[in-house]
Amino acid sequence: MQIRDRIKELRRVPASELIPNPKNWRTHPVAQQDALRGVLAEVGYADALIARETPEGLMLVDGHLRAETTPDADVPVLVLDINAAEADLMLATLDPLAAMAGRDEERLSELLSTVSSDNDTVNALLQTLANGYEPLTIADPEPVTDEAYVQTVDTPIYEPSGPQPEIAELSDRSTADELRREIRDAELPEEVERFLLDAAERHVAFNFQHIANYYAHAPADVQALMERSALVVVDYDQAIQTGFVRLKEDIDAAFHQDYPDA
C-alpha cells in the first residue's frame, strides 16, 4: 500500500486567524483547559495544529483548544492538501484513534516517577493517569463469508392480495407532467429540453403496493420486464448482481482512474 504525504508545509500563523471547523465535535471542560494552559506554560508549543486551505482561509482540523487558549500567539500549523471529505474523516477519527492506545504499566510507572508539574491541574491529570483508564475499544468486524453476495439486512416482503389494479393506479404522473409542460413552454434548445424532459420522469410517484398486486396477475413476459425495471424484487441476489454491484464497479473504476495511487 502506497501512503501519500498530505503535508504541504509547516506554517506559523496567528491563532486568531485560524477558522474553527464548524463540524468540530469535541468539547473542552474547564479541567482540560487548565491542564493545557499548564503544559503550554511549562513546555510551550511542541506539536503543530492541523488545518487545510479553504477559500476563506486556513480551517482547523485539529488543535481548536490550543488556538482558543493562545489567540494572540503565532502557532505552528501543518497545512494539508486534503479536501472537505478527508478533513471530516480526520476530524472524526484523530482523537478516537489516539484513545485506542493501551498502556504498558511498568513503563508508565517509570515515566510518572520522573514527571511533575507546577500546575495543580496537570498534577491531577498525572494522578488520574497513574490510577488507570480504559482505552477505547471497537468491536471486531464480522467475518466475511465466501459467498459472492451477502444479505446483511432483513428485506421486507409484501404479500400481494386482492384483484389486479388498473394501470392508472400504479403511478402518479401529475408532478412530472406539470414539470414537462413547463419545460416545453420554456422554448429551450433541443438538447437541453430533451435532458430536462428525461429528468422530469424522476418525479413520477410509484404505488408499490398496487404494483405488487399488478405483478402477481401479470403474464410472465410482463413480470420479467417489471423485475428488470426494479419495480419488484423477487430475487435479492439477482437484484444486487444486475444493479448495485454494477454501479459499484463503475464507481470503483472512476475512482481508480482519478486516483491511480490510492
For each residue, the residues with C-beta under 8 A, 3 or more apart:
1:
2: 261
3:
4: 261 262
5:
6: 80 81 82 86
7: 10 78 79 80
8: 53 79 80 81
9: 78 79
10: 7 48 76 77 78 79
11: 58 76 77 79
12: 74 75 76 77
13: 17 18 51 58 74 75 77
14: 17 18 72 73 74 75
15: 18 66 67 68 70 71 72 73 74 75
16: 67 71 72
17: 13 14 57 58
18: 13 14 15 49 51 57 58 59 60 63 67 75 77
19: 54 56 57 58 59 60
20: 24 59 60 64 67
21: 24 59 60 61 64 87 91
22:
23: 88 91
24: 20 21 60 64 91
25: 91 92
26: 64 65 95
27:
28: 32 33 64 65 68
29: 32 33
30: 33 34
31: 34 35 121 124 125
32: 28 29 35 36 65
33: 28 29 30 36 37 65 69
34: 30 31 37 38 119 121
35: 31 32 38 39 119 121 122 124 125
36: 32 33 39 40 65 66 69
37: 33 34 40 41 69 119
38: 34 35 41 42 117 118 119 121 122
39: 35 36 42 43 117 119 122
40: 36 37 43 44 45 66 69 70
41: 37 38 119
42: 38 39 117 118 119 122
43: 39 40 46
44: 40
45: 40 48 66 73 75 76
46: 43
47: 76
48: 10 45 63 75 76 77 78
49: 18 60 62 63 66 67 75 76 77 78
50: 60 61 62 63 77 78 80 90 94
51: 13 18 58 59 60 61 63 77 78 79 80
52: 58 59 61 79 80 81 82 83 87
53: 8 58 79 81
54: 19 57 58 59
55:
56: 19 59
57: 17 18 19 54
58: 11 13 17 18 19 51 52 53 54 77 79
59: 18 19 20 21 51 52 54 56 87
60: 18 19 20 21 24 49 50 51 63 64 67
61: 21 50 51 52 80 82 87 90 91 94
62: 49 50 90 91 94
63: 18 48 49 50 51 60 66 67 75 77
64: 20 21 24 26 28 60 67 68
65: 26 28 32 33 36 68 69
66: 15 36 40 45 49 63 69 70 75
67: 15 16 18 20 49 60 63 64 70 71 75
68: 15 28 64 65 71
69: 33 36 37 40 65 66
70: 15 40 66 67 73 75
71: 15 16 67 68
72: 14 15 16
73: 14 15 45 70
74: 12 13 14 15
75: 12 13 14 15 18 45 48 49 63 66 67 70
76: 10 11 12 45 47 48 49
77: 10 11 12 13 18 48 49 50 51 58 63
78: 7 9 10 48 49 50 51
79: 7 8 9 10 11 51 52 53 58
80: 6 7 8 50 51 52 61 87
81: 6 8 52 53
82: 6 52 61 86 87 90
83: 52 86 87
84: 87 88
85: 88 89
86: 6 82 83 89 90
87: 21 52 59 61 80 82 83 84 90 91
88: 23 84 85 91 92
89: 85 86 92 93
90: 50 61 62 82 86 87 93 94
91: 21 23 24 25 61 62 87 88 94
92: 25 88 89 96
93: 89 90 96 97
94: 50 61 62 90 91 97 98
95: 26 98 99
96: 92 93 99 100 136
97: 93 94 100
98: 94 95 101
99: 95 96 135 136
100: 96 97 135 136 137 138
101: 98 135
102: 135
103: 108 133 135
104: 107 108
105: 108 109
106: 109 110
107: 104 110 111
108: 103 104 105 111 112 129 130
109: 105 106 112 113 130
110: 106 107 113 114
111: 107 108 114 115
112: 108 109 115 126 129 130
113: 109 110
114: 110 111
115: 111 112 126
116: 123 126
117: 38 39 42 122 123 126
118: 38 42
119: 34 35 37 38 39 41 42 122 123
120: 123 124
121: 31 34 35 38 124 125
122: 35 38 39 42 117 119 125 126
123: 116 117 119 120 126 127
124: 31 35 120 121 127 128
125: 31 35 121 122 128 129
126: 112 115 116 117 122 123 129 130
127: 123 124 130 131
128: 124 125 131 133
129: 108 112 125 126 133
130: 108 109 112 126 127
131: 127 128
132:
133: 103 128 129
134: 137
135: 99 100 101 102 103
136: 96 99 100
137: 100 134
138: 100
139:
140:
141:
142:
143:
144: 150
145: 150
146:
147: 150
148: 237 241
149: 237 240 241 245
150: 144 145 147
151: 155 236 237
152:
153:
154:
155: 151 233 236
156:
157:
158: 208 209 212
159:
160: 212 213 215 216
161: 213
162: 213
163: 213 217
164: 213 214 216 217 218
165: 169 170 210 213 214
166: 169 170
167: 170 214
168:
169: 165 166 207 210
170: 165 166 167 206 207 210 211 214
171: 204 205 206 207
172: 175 204 205 207
173: 176 177 204
174: 177 178
175: 172 178 179 203 204 205
176: 173 179 180 200 201 202 203 204
177: 173 174 180 181
178: 174 175 181 182
179: 175 176 182 183 200 203
180: 176 177 183 184 197 200
181: 177 178 184 185
182: 178 179 185 186
183: 179 180 186 188 193 196 197 200
184: 180 181 193 197
185: 181 182
186: 182 183 193
187:
188: 183 192 193 196
189: 192 193
190: 193 194
191: 194 195
192: 188 189 195 196
193: 183 184 186 188 189 190 196 197
194: 190 191 197 198
195: 191 192 198 199
196: 183 188 192 193 199 200
197: 180 183 184 193 194 200 201
198: 194 195 201
199: 195 196 202
200: 176 179 180 183 196 197 203
201: 176 197 198 204
202: 176 199
203: 175 176 179 200
204: 171 172 173 175 176 201
205: 171 172 175
206: 170 171 211 231
207: 169 170 171 172 210 211
208: 158 211 212 231 232
209: 158 212 213
210: 165 169 170 207 213 214
211: 170 206 207 208 214 215 226 231 232
212: 158 160 208 209 215 216 232
213: 160 161 162 163 164 165 209 210 216 217
214: 164 165 167 170 210 211 217 218
215: 160 211 212 218 223 226 231 232
216: 160 164 212 213
217: 163 164 213 214
218: 164 214 215 222 223 226
219: 222 223
220: 223 224
221: 224 225
222: 218 219 225 226
223: 215 218 219 220 226 227 232
224: 220 221 227 228
225: 221 222 228 229
226: 211 215 218 222 223 229 231 232
227: 223 224 230 231 232 233 234 235
228: 224 225 242
229: 225 226
230: 227 233 239 243
231: 206 208 211 215 226 227
232: 208 211 212 215 223 226 227
233: 155 227 230 236 239
234: 227 238
235: 227 238 239
236: 151 155 233 239 240
237: 148 149 151 240 241
238: 234 235 241 242
239: 230 233 235 236 242 243 244
240: 149 236 237 243 244 245
241: 148 149 237 238 245 246
242: 228 238 239 246
243: 230 239 240 246 247
244: 239 240 247 248
245: 149 240 241 248 249
246: 241 242 243 249 250
247: 243 244 250 251
248: 244 245 251 252
249: 245 246 252 253
250: 246 247 253 254
251: 247 248 254 255
252: 248 249 255 256
253: 249 250 256 257
254: 250 251 257 258
255: 251 252 258 259 262
256: 252 253 259 260 262
257: 253 254 260
258: 254 255
259: 255 256 262
260: 256 257
261: 2 4
262: 4 255 256 259
